[in-house]
Amino acid sequence: MGDSFDSKKFGSIVALGPFTQENVTSTQTNADLAYGQATLAAMPYAGSVIGVSALLNGAVTGGTCIVRAHKAGTEFAEYGYPSATLSSAASTSYGTAVPGAVTFSAGDRLGLSITTGTTYTPETAELDGWLFVQLNAS
């Protein structure tokens, strides 16, 4: 797996973030996180999503918060898509995908979104997320 993220073999790795949301609440479904003044980052080249990571500034005392990558508002659903799950067991989480499994084209707009359950608490924590992409080698 270590060679999967070899930039000489697969292309440059870029971390985008932080994507943020203040006061994460329960029962959110695919809610887009903010990225600067927008919610999406335009990709300059084709490539693949290889990871997401998330940090919750506060403890989850109930339920879960799932962070996923999306393209123009639609969450990636390819087999092996990366996601990070925050829960009472972990206020930081990450997920990875093999390069080439979750792809995008030049010009596609990518972002992060969250889904929380009905039992998610607290509702005052701030979330930061990062999206890791690998641009295709030229």
Chimera marker file (.cmm) of the C-alpha trace (Angstrom):
<marker_set name="trace">
<marker id="1" x="0.000" y="0.000" z="0.000" r="1" g="1" b="0" radius="0.5"/>
<marker id="2" x="2.896" y="2.360" z="0.675" r="1" g="1" b="0" radius="0.5"/>
<marker id="3" x="3.737" y="2.622" z="-3.014" r="1" g="1" b="0" radius="0.5"/>
<marker id="4" x="0.112" y="3.529" z="-3.836" r="1" g="1" b="0" radius="0.5"/>
<marker id="5" x="0.840" y="7.118" z="-2.849" r="1" g="1" b="0" radius="0.5"/>
<marker id="6" x="4.106" y="7.318" z="-4.804" r="1" g="1" b="0" radius="0.5"/>
<marker id="7" x="3.989" y="10.751" z="-6.488" r="1" g="1" b="0" radius="0.5"/>
<marker id="8" x="6.523" y="9.725" z="-9.134" r="1" g="1" b="0" radius="0.5"/>
<marker id="9" x="4.325" y="6.804" z="-10.164" r="1" g="1" b="0" radius="0.5"/>
<marker id="10" x="0.828" y="8.297" z="-9.797" r="1" g="1" b="0" radius="0.5"/>
<marker id="11" x="1.249" y="12.104" z="-9.714" r="1" g="1" b="0" radius="0.5"/>
<marker id="12" x="1.404" y="14.917" z="-7.184" r="1" g="1" b="0" radius="0.5"/>
<marker id="13" x="-0.550" y="14.714" z="-3.944" r="1" g="1" b="0" radius="0.5"/>
<marker id="14" x="-2.376" y="17.878" z="-2.867" r="1" g="1" b="0" radius="0.5"/>
<marker id="15" x="-4.146" y="18.557" z="0.442" r="1" g="1" b="0" radius="0.5"/>
<marker id="16" x="-7.124" y="20.922" z="0.243" r="1" g="1" b="0" radius="0.5"/>
<marker id="17" x="-8.496" y="22.512" z="3.365" r="1" g="1" b="0" radius="0.5"/>
<marker id="18" x="-9.560" y="23.212" z="5.828" r="1" g="1" b="0" radius="0.5"/>
<marker id="19" x="-13.194" y="22.721" z="4.940" r="1" g="1" b="0" radius="0.5"/>
<marker id="20" x="-15.167" y="23.905" z="7.970" r="1" g="1" b="0" radius="0.5"/>
<marker id="21" x="-18.530" y="23.992" z="9.699" r="1" g="1" b="0" radius="0.5"/>
<marker id="22" x="-19.406" y="25.712" z="12.941" r="1" g="1" b="0" radius="0.5"/>
<marker id="23" x="-21.993" y="24.295" z="15.318" r="1" g="1" b="0" radius="0.5"/>
<marker id="24" x="-22.420" y="20.869" z="13.768" r="1" g="1" b="0" radius="0.5"/>
<marker id="25" x="-25.979" y="19.729" z="14.491" r="1" g="1" b="0" radius="0.5"/>
<marker id="26" x="-27.884" y="16.452" z="14.451" r="1" g="1" b="0" radius="0.5"/>
<marker id="27" x="-29.834" y="15.143" z="11.449" r="1" g="1" b="0" radius="0.5"/>
<marker id="28" x="-27.685" y="16.803" z="8.784" r="1" g="1" b="0" radius="0.5"/>
<marker id="29" x="-27.626" y="14.930" z="5.478" r="1" g="1" b="0" radius="0.5"/>
<marker id="30" x="-24.801" y="15.573" z="3.010" r="1" g="1" b="0" radius="0.5"/>
<marker id="31" x="-24.370" y="19.134" z="4.325" r="1" g="1" b="0" radius="0.5"/>
<marker id="32" x="-21.534" y="20.876" z="2.459" r="1" g="1" b="0" radius="0.5"/>
<marker id="33" x="-18.637" y="22.242" z="4.484" r="1" g="1" b="0" radius="0.5"/>
<marker id="34" x="-17.356" y="25.757" z="3.770" r="1" g="1" b="0" radius="0.5"/>
<marker id="35" x="-14.097" y="26.222" z="1.854" r="1" g="1" b="0" radius="0.5"/>
<marker id="36" x="-13.048" y="29.849" z="2.037" r="1" g="1" b="0" radius="0.5"/>
<marker id="37" x="-15.938" y="31.876" z="0.616" r="1" g="1" b="0" radius="0.5"/>
<marker id="38" x="-17.385" y="28.852" z="-1.207" r="1" g="1" b="0" radius="0.5"/>
<marker id="39" x="-17.974" y="25.121" z="-0.655" r="1" g="1" b="0" radius="0.5"/>
<marker id="40" x="-16.044" y="23.698" z="-3.626" r="1" g="1" b="0" radius="0.5"/>
<marker id="41" x="-12.509" y="23.719" z="-5.017" r="1" g="1" b="0" radius="0.5"/>
<marker id="42" x="-12.025" y="23.560" z="-8.806" r="1" g="1" b="0" radius="0.5"/>
<marker id="43" x="-9.510" y="20.933" z="-9.917" r="1" g="1" b="0" radius="0.5"/>
<marker id="44" x="-6.826" y="22.111" z="-12.373" r="1" g="1" b="0" radius="0.5"/>
<marker id="45" x="-6.076" y="18.574" z="-13.622" r="1" g="1" b="0" radius="0.5"/>
<marker id="46" x="-7.714" y="15.154" z="-13.644" r="1" g="1" b="0" radius="0.5"/>
<marker id="47" x="-6.898" y="12.821" z="-10.782" r="1" g="1" b="0" radius="0.5"/>
<marker id="48" x="-8.368" y="10.846" z="-7.924" r="1" g="1" b="0" radius="0.5"/>
<marker id="49" x="-9.509" y="11.383" z="-4.358" r="1" g="1" b="0" radius="0.5"/>
<marker id="50" x="-7.165" y="9.449" z="-2.092" r="1" g="1" b="0" radius="0.5"/>
<marker id="51" x="-8.203" y="10.557" z="1.373" r="1" g="1" b="0" radius="0.5"/>
<marker id="52" x="-10.238" y="12.626" z="3.787" r="1" g="1" b="0" radius="0.5"/>
<marker id="53" x="-9.461" y="13.547" z="7.366" r="1" g="1" b="0" radius="0.5"/>
<marker id="54" x="-11.502" y="15.345" z="9.991" r="1" g="1" b="0" radius="0.5"/>
<marker id="55" x="-11.036" y="16.950" z="13.377" r="1" g="1" b="0" radius="0.5"/>
<marker id="56" x="-13.884" y="17.917" z="15.672" r="1" g="1" b="0" radius="0.5"/>
<marker id="57" x="-13.122" y="20.692" z="18.145" r="1" g="1" b="0" radius="0.5"/>
<marker id="58" x="-15.144" y="19.184" z="20.939" r="1" g="1" b="0" radius="0.5"/>
<marker id="59" x="-16.156" y="15.744" z="22.098" r="1" g="1" b="0" radius="0.5"/>
<marker id="60" x="-18.925" y="13.740" z="20.474" r="1" g="1" b="0" radius="0.5"/>
<marker id="61" x="-21.057" y="12.395" z="23.306" r="1" g="1" b="0" radius="0.5"/>
<marker id="62" x="-23.611" y="10.544" z="21.189" r="1" g="1" b="0" radius="0.5"/>
<marker id="63" x="-24.094" y="9.358" z="17.632" r="1" g="1" b="0" radius="0.5"/>
<marker id="64" x="-21.705" y="9.851" z="14.727" r="1" g="1" b="0" radius="0.5"/>
<marker id="65" x="-20.624" y="12.435" z="12.181" r="1" g="1" b="0" radius="0.5"/>
<marker id="66" x="-19.501" y="11.042" z="8.823" r="1" g="1" b="0" radius="0.5"/>
<marker id="67" x="-17.326" y="13.138" z="6.483" r="1" g="1" b="0" radius="0.5"/>
<marker id="68" x="-17.260" y="12.284" z="2.744" r="1" g="1" b="0" radius="0.5"/>
<marker id="69" x="-15.895" y="13.820" z="-0.427" r="1" g="1" b="0" radius="0.5"/>
<marker id="70" x="-18.291" y="15.024" z="-3.118" r="1" g="1" b="0" radius="0.5"/>
<marker id="71" x="-18.191" y="16.318" z="-6.656" r="1" g="1" b="0" radius="0.5"/>
<marker id="72" x="-20.454" y="19.340" z="-7.298" r="1" g="1" b="0" radius="0.5"/>
<marker id="73" x="-22.743" y="18.360" z="-4.420" r="1" g="1" b="0" radius="0.5"/>
<marker id="74" x="-23.016" y="14.620" z="-5.134" r="1" g="1" b="0" radius="0.5"/>
<marker id="75" x="-21.111" y="12.339" z="-2.781" r="1" g="1" b="0" radius="0.5"/>
<marker id="76" x="-18.719" y="9.880" z="-4.370" r="1" g="1" b="0" radius="0.5"/>
<marker id="77" x="-20.213" y="6.388" z="-4.291" r="1" g="1" b="0" radius="0.5"/>
<marker id="78" x="-17.510" y="4.374" z="-6.032" r="1" g="1" b="0" radius="0.5"/>
<marker id="79" x="-16.391" y="1.226" z="-4.247" r="1" g="1" b="0" radius="0.5"/>
<marker id="80" x="-13.710" y="2.095" z="-1.706" r="1" g="1" b="0" radius="0.5"/>
<marker id="81" x="-14.514" y="5.816" z="-1.376" r="1" g="1" b="0" radius="0.5"/>
<marker id="82" x="-12.791" y="7.359" z="1.639" r="1" g="1" b="0" radius="0.5"/>
<marker id="83" x="-14.777" y="8.595" z="4.629" r="1" g="1" b="0" radius="0.5"/>
<marker id="84" x="-14.003" y="9.697" z="8.164" r="1" g="1" b="0" radius="0.5"/>
<marker id="85" x="-16.331" y="8.819" z="11.047" r="1" g="1" b="0" radius="0.5"/>
<marker id="86" x="-16.269" y="10.915" z="14.200" r="1" g="1" b="0" radius="0.5"/>
<marker id="87" x="-17.835" y="9.421" z="17.324" r="1" g="1" b="0" radius="0.5"/>
<marker id="88" x="-17.518" y="9.329" z="21.097" r="1" g="1" b="0" radius="0.5"/>
<marker id="89" x="-14.547" y="6.996" z="20.553" r="1" g="1" b="0" radius="0.5"/>
<marker id="90" x="-12.659" y="9.427" z="18.292" r="1" g="1" b="0" radius="0.5"/>
<marker id="91" x="-12.855" y="13.171" z="17.655" r="1" g="1" b="0" radius="0.5"/>
<marker id="92" x="-10.341" y="12.745" z="14.807" r="1" g="1" b="0" radius="0.5"/>
<marker id="93" x="-10.672" y="10.327" z="11.922" r="1" g="1" b="0" radius="0.5"/>
<marker id="94" x="-9.470" y="9.666" z="8.400" r="1" g="1" b="0" radius="0.5"/>
<marker id="95" x="-10.116" y="7.404" z="5.447" r="1" g="1" b="0" radius="0.5"/>
<marker id="96" x="-8.067" y="6.566" z="2.370" r="1" g="1" b="0" radius="0.5"/>
<marker id="97" x="-8.702" y="5.211" z="-1.116" r="1" g="1" b="0" radius="0.5"/>
<marker id="98" x="-6.409" y="3.630" z="-3.675" r="1" g="1" b="0" radius="0.5"/>
<marker id="99" x="-5.312" y="6.087" z="-6.400" r="1" g="1" b="0" radius="0.5"/>
<marker id="100" x="-7.490" y="5.688" z="-9.483" r="1" g="1" b="0" radius="0.5"/>
<marker id="101" x="-10.523" y="4.272" z="-7.627" r="1" g="1" b="0" radius="0.5"/>
<marker id="102" x="-12.401" y="7.562" z="-7.048" r="1" g="1" b="0" radius="0.5"/>
<marker id="103" x="-11.664" y="9.762" z="-10.047" r="1" g="1" b="0" radius="0.5"/>
<marker id="104" x="-12.435" y="13.287" z="-11.207" r="1" g="1" b="0" radius="0.5"/>
<marker id="105" x="-11.758" y="15.326" z="-14.357" r="1" g="1" b="0" radius="0.5"/>
<marker id="106" x="-10.024" y="18.654" z="-14.838" r="1" g="1" b="0" radius="0.5"/>
<marker id="107" x="-12.510" y="21.407" z="-14.005" r="1" g="1" b="0" radius="0.5"/>
<marker id="108" x="-14.578" y="19.270" z="-11.615" r="1" g="1" b="0" radius="0.5"/>
<marker id="109" x="-15.443" y="20.985" z="-8.350" r="1" g="1" b="0" radius="0.5"/>
<marker id="110" x="-14.766" y="18.954" z="-5.202" r="1" g="1" b="0" radius="0.5"/>
<marker id="111" x="-15.686" y="19.427" z="-1.576" r="1" g="1" b="0" radius="0.5"/>
<marker id="112" x="-16.515" y="17.710" z="1.696" r="1" g="1" b="0" radius="0.5"/>
<marker id="113" x="-19.887" y="17.076" z="3.287" r="1" g="1" b="0" radius="0.5"/>
<marker id="114" x="-21.138" y="15.680" z="6.576" r="1" g="1" b="0" radius="0.5"/>
<marker id="115" x="-23.984" y="13.460" z="7.646" r="1" g="1" b="0" radius="0.5"/>
<marker id="116" x="-25.028" y="13.227" z="11.293" r="1" g="1" b="0" radius="0.5"/>
<marker id="117" x="-27.568" y="10.955" z="12.933" r="1" g="1" b="0" radius="0.5"/>
<marker id="118" x="-30.589" y="11.840" z="15.010" r="1" g="1" b="0" radius="0.5"/>
<marker id="119" x="-28.700" y="11.015" z="18.216" r="1" g="1" b="0" radius="0.5"/>
<marker id="120" x="-25.617" y="13.126" z="17.373" r="1" g="1" b="0" radius="0.5"/>
<marker id="121" x="-24.495" y="15.399" z="20.237" r="1" g="1" b="0" radius="0.5"/>
<marker id="122" x="-23.068" y="17.938" z="21.056" r="1" g="1" b="0" radius="0.5"/>
<marker id="123" x="-24.419" y="20.609" z="18.763" r="1" g="1" b="0" radius="0.5"/>
<marker id="124" x="-21.768" y="23.214" z="19.507" r="1" g="1" b="0" radius="0.5"/>
<marker id="125" x="-18.613" y="21.613" z="18.116" r="1" g="1" b="0" radius="0.5"/>
<marker id="126" x="-16.695" y="22.994" z="15.143" r="1" g="1" b="0" radius="0.5"/>
<marker id="127" x="-15.440" y="20.645" z="12.426" r="1" g="1" b="0" radius="0.5"/>
<marker id="128" x="-12.377" y="20.954" z="10.194" r="1" g="1" b="0" radius="0.5"/>
<marker id="129" x="-11.843" y="18.582" z="7.287" r="1" g="1" b="0" radius="0.5"/>
<marker id="130" x="-9.159" y="18.058" z="4.650" r="1" g="1" b="0" radius="0.5"/>
<marker id="131" x="-9.457" y="16.510" z="1.221" r="1" g="1" b="0" radius="0.5"/>
<marker id="132" x="-6.440" y="14.749" z="-0.280" r="1" g="1" b="0" radius="0.5"/>
<marker id="133" x="-6.242" y="14.336" z="-4.051" r="1" g="1" b="0" radius="0.5"/>
<marker id="134" x="-3.630" y="12.873" z="-6.340" r="1" g="1" b="0" radius="0.5"/>
<marker id="135" x="-3.317" y="14.605" z="-9.703" r="1" g="1" b="0" radius="0.5"/>
<marker id="136" x="-2.638" y="12.348" z="-12.660" r="1" g="1" b="0" radius="0.5"/>
<marker id="137" x="0.983" y="12.117" z="-13.744" r="1" g="1" b="0" radius="0.5"/>
<marker id="138" x="1.593" y="13.873" z="-17.041" r="1" g="1" b="0" radius="0.5"/>
<link id1="1" id2="2" r="1" g="1" b="0" radius="0.2"/>
<link id1="2" id2="3" r="1" g="1" b="0" radius="0.2"/>
<link id1="3" id2="4" r="1" g="1" b="0" radius="0.2"/>
<link id1="4" id2="5" r="1" g="1" b="0" radius="0.2"/>
<link id1="5" id2="6" r="1" g="1" b="0" radius="0.2"/>
<link id1="6" id2="7" r="1" g="1" b="0" radius="0.2"/>
<link id1="7" id2="8" r="1" g="1" b="0" radius="0.2"/>
<link id1="8" id2="9" r="1" g="1" b="0" radius="0.2"/>
<link id1="9" id2="10" r="1" g="1" b="0" radius="0.2"/>
<link id1="10" id2="11" r="1" g="1" b="0" radius="0.2"/>
<link id1="11" id2="12" r="1" g="1" b="0" radius="0.2"/>
<link id1="12" id2="13" r="1" g="1" b="0" radius="0.2"/>
<link id1="13" id2="14" r="1" g="1" b="0" radius="0.2"/>
<link id1="14" id2="15" r="1" g="1" b="0" radius="0.2"/>
<link id1="15" id2="16" r="1" g="1" b="0" radius="0.2"/>
<link id1="16" id2="17" r="1" g="1" b="0" radius="0.2"/>
<link id1="17" id2="18" r="1" g="1" b="0" radius="0.2"/>
<link id1="18" id2="19" r="1" g="1" b="0" radius="0.2"/>
<link id1="19" id2="20" r="1" g="1" b="0" radius="0.2"/>
<link id1="20" id2="21" r="1" g="1" b="0" radius="0.2"/>
<link id1="21" id2="22" r="1" g="1" b="0" radius="0.2"/>
<link id1="22" id2="23" r="1" g="1" b="0" radius="0.2"/>
<link id1="23" id2="24" r="1" g="1" b="0" radius="0.2"/>
<link id1="24" id2="25" r="1" g="1" b="0" radius="0.2"/>
<link id1="25" id2="26" r="1" g="1" b="0" radius="0.2"/>
<link id1="26" id2="27" r="1" g="1" b="0" radius="0.2"/>
<link id1="27" id2="28" r="1" g="1" b="0" radius="0.2"/>
<link id1="28" id2="29" r="1" g="1" b="0" radius="0.2"/>
<link id1="29" id2="30" r="1" g="1" b="0" radius="0.2"/>
<link id1="30" id2="31" r="1" g="1" b="0" radius="0.2"/>
<link id1="31" id2="32" r="1" g="1" b="0" radius="0.2"/>
<link id1="32" id2="33" r="1" g="1" b="0" radius="0.2"/>
<link id1="33" id2="34" r="1" g="1" b="0" radius="0.2"/>
<link id1="34" id2="35" r="1" g="1" b="0" radius="0.2"/>
<link id1="35" id2="36" r="1" g="1" b="0" radius="0.2"/>
<link id1="36" id2="37" r="1" g="1" b="0" radius="0.2"/>
<link id1="37" id2="38" r="1" g="1" b="0" radius="0.2"/>
<link id1="38" id2="39" r="1" g="1" b="0" radius="0.2"/>
<link id1="39" id2="40" r="1" g="1" b="0" radius="0.2"/>
<link id1="40" id2="41" r="1" g="1" b="0" radius="0.2"/>
<link id1="41" id2="42" r="1" g="1" b="0" radius="0.2"/>
<link id1="42" id2="43" r="1" g="1" b="0" radius="0.2"/>
<link id1="43" id2="44" r="1" g="1" b="0" radius="0.2"/>
<link id1="44" id2="45" r="1" g="1" b="0" radius="0.2"/>
<link id1="45" id2="46" r="1" g="1" b="0" radius="0.2"/>
<link id1="46" id2="47" r="1" g="1" b="0" radius="0.2"/>
<link id1="47" id2="48" r="1" g="1" b="0" radius="0.2"/>
<link id1="48" id2="49" r="1" g="1" b="0" radius="0.2"/>
<link id1="49" id2="50" r="1" g="1" b="0" radius="0.2"/>
<link id1="50" id2="51" r="1" g="1" b="0" radius="0.2"/>
<link id1="51" id2="52" r="1" g="1" b="0" radius="0.2"/>
<link id1="52" id2="53" r="1" g="1" b="0" radius="0.2"/>
<link id1="53" id2="54" r="1" g="1" b="0" radius="0.2"/>
<link id1="54" id2="55" r="1" g="1" b="0" radius="0.2"/>
<link id1="55" id2="56" r="1" g="1" b="0" radius="0.2"/>
<link id1="56" id2="57" r="1" g="1" b="0" radius="0.2"/>
<link id1="57" id2="58" r="1" g="1" b="0" radius="0.2"/>
<link id1="58" id2="59" r="1" g="1" b="0" radius="0.2"/>
<link id1="59" id2="60" r="1" g="1" b="0" radius="0.2"/>
<link id1="60" id2="61" r="1" g="1" b="0" radius="0.2"/>
<link id1="61" id2="62" r="1" g="1" b="0" radius="0.2"/>
<link id1="62" id2="63" r="1" g="1" b="0" radius="0.2"/>
<link id1="63" id2="64" r="1" g="1" b="0" radius="0.2"/>
<link id1="64" id2="65" r="1" g="1" b="0" radius="0.2"/>
<link id1="65" id2="66" r="1" g="1" b="0" radius="0.2"/>
<link id1="66" id2="67" r="1" g="1" b="0" radius="0.2"/>
<link id1="67" id2="68" r="1" g="1" b="0" radius="0.2"/>
<link id1="68" id2="69" r="1" g="1" b="0" radius="0.2"/>
<link id1="69" id2="70" r="1" g="1" b="0" radius="0.2"/>
<link id1="70" id2="71" r="1" g="1" b="0" radius="0.2"/>
<link id1="71" id2="72" r="1" g="1" b="0" radius="0.2"/>
<link id1="72" id2="73" r="1" g="1" b="0" radius="0.2"/>
<link id1="73" id2="74" r="1" g="1" b="0" radius="0.2"/>
<link id1="74" id2="75" r="1" g="1" b="0" radius="0.2"/>
<link id1="75" id2="76" r="1" g="1" b="0" radius="0.2"/>
<link id1="76" id2="77" r="1" g="1" b="0" radius="0.2"/>
<link id1="77" id2="78" r="1" g="1" b="0" radius="0.2"/>
<link id1="78" id2="79" r="1" g="1" b="0" radius="0.2"/>
<link id1="79" id2="80" r="1" g="1" b="0" radius="0.2"/>
<link id1="80" id2="81" r="1" g="1" b="0" radius="0.2"/>
<link id1="81" id2="82" r="1" g="1" b="0" radius="0.2"/>
<link id1="82" id2="83" r="1" g="1" b="0" radius="0.2"/>
<link id1="83" id2="84" r="1" g="1" b="0" radius="0.2"/>
<link id1="84" id2="85" r="1" g="1" b="0" radius="0.2"/>
<link id1="85" id2="86" r="1" g="1" b="0" radius="0.2"/>
<link id1="86" id2="87" r="1" g="1" b="0" radius="0.2"/>
<link id1="87" id2="88" r="1" g="1" b="0" radius="0.2"/>
<link id1="88" id2="89" r="1" g="1" b="0" radius="0.2"/>
<link id1="89" id2="90" r="1" g="1" b="0" radius="0.2"/>
<link id1="90" id2="91" r="1" g="1" b="0" radius="0.2"/>
<link id1="91" id2="92" r="1" g="1" b="0" radius="0.2"/>
<link id1="92" id2="93" r="1" g="1" b="0" radius="0.2"/>
<link id1="93" id2="94" r="1" g="1" b="0" radius="0.2"/>
<link id1="94" id2="95" r="1" g="1" b="0" radius="0.2"/>
<link id1="95" id2="96" r="1" g="1" b="0" radius="0.2"/>
<link id1="96" id2="97" r="1" g="1" b="0" radius="0.2"/>
<link id1="97" id2="98" r="1" g="1" b="0" radius="0.2"/>
<link id1="98" id2="99" r="1" g="1" b="0" radius="0.2"/>
<link id1="99" id2="100" r="1" g="1" b="0" radius="0.2"/>
<link id1="100" id2="101" r="1" g="1" b="0" radius="0.2"/>
<link id1="101" id2="102" r="1" g="1" b="0" radius="0.2"/>
<link id1="102" id2="103" r="1" g="1" b="0" radius="0.2"/>
<link id1="103" id2="104" r="1" g="1" b="0" radius="0.2"/>
<link id1="104" id2="105" r="1" g="1" b="0" radius="0.2"/>
<link id1="105" id2="106" r="1" g="1" b="0" radius="0.2"/>
<link id1="106" id2="107" r="1" g="1" b="0" radius="0.2"/>
<link id1="107" id2="108" r="1" g="1" b="0" radius="0.2"/>
<link id1="108" id2="109" r="1" g="1" b="0" radius="0.2"/>
<link id1="109" id2="110" r="1" g="1" b="0" radius="0.2"/>
<link id1="110" id2="111" r="1" g="1" b="0" radius="0.2"/>
<link id1="111" id2="112" r="1" g="1" b="0" radius="0.2"/>
<link id1="112" id2="113" r="1" g="1" b="0" radius="0.2"/>
<link id1="113" id2="114" r="1" g="1" b="0" radius="0.2"/>
<link id1="114" id2="115" r="1" g="1" b="0" radius="0.2"/>
<link id1="115" id2="116" r="1" g="1" b="0" radius="0.2"/>
<link id1="116" id2="117" r="1" g="1" b="0" radius="0.2"/>
<link id1="117" id2="118" r="1" g="1" b="0" radius="0.2"/>
<link id1="118" id2="119" r="1" g="1" b="0" radius="0.2"/>
<link id1="119" id2="120" r="1" g="1" b="0" radius="0.2"/>
<link id1="120" id2="121" r="1" g="1" b="0" radius="0.2"/>
<link id1="121" id2="122" r="1" g="1" b="0" radius="0.2"/>
<link id1="122" id2="123" r="1" g="1" b="0" radius="0.2"/>
<link id1="123" id2="124" r="1" g="1" b="0" radius="0.2"/>
<link id1="124" id2="125" r="1" g="1" b="0" radius="0.2"/>
<link id1="125" id2="126" r="1" g="1" b="0" radius="0.2"/>
<link id1="126" id2="127" r="1" g="1" b="0" radius="0.2"/>
<link id1="127" id2="128" r="1" g="1" b="0" radius="0.2"/>
<link id1="128" id2="129" r="1" g="1" b="0" radius="0.2"/>
<link id1="129" id2="130" r="1" g="1" b="0" radius="0.2"/>
<link id1="130" id2="131" r="1" g="1" b="0" radius="0.2"/>
<link id1="131" id2="132" r="1" g="1" b="0" radius="0.2"/>
<link id1="132" id2="133" r="1" g="1" b="0" radius="0.2"/>
<link id1="133" id2="134" r="1" g="1" b="0" radius="0.2"/>
<link id1="134" id2="135" r="1" g="1" b="0" radius="0.2"/>
<link id1="135" id2="136" r="1" g="1" b="0" radius="0.2"/>
<link id1="136" id2="137" r="1" g="1" b="0" radius="0.2"/>
<link id1="137" id2="138" r="1" g="1" b="0" radius="0.2"/>
</marker_set>
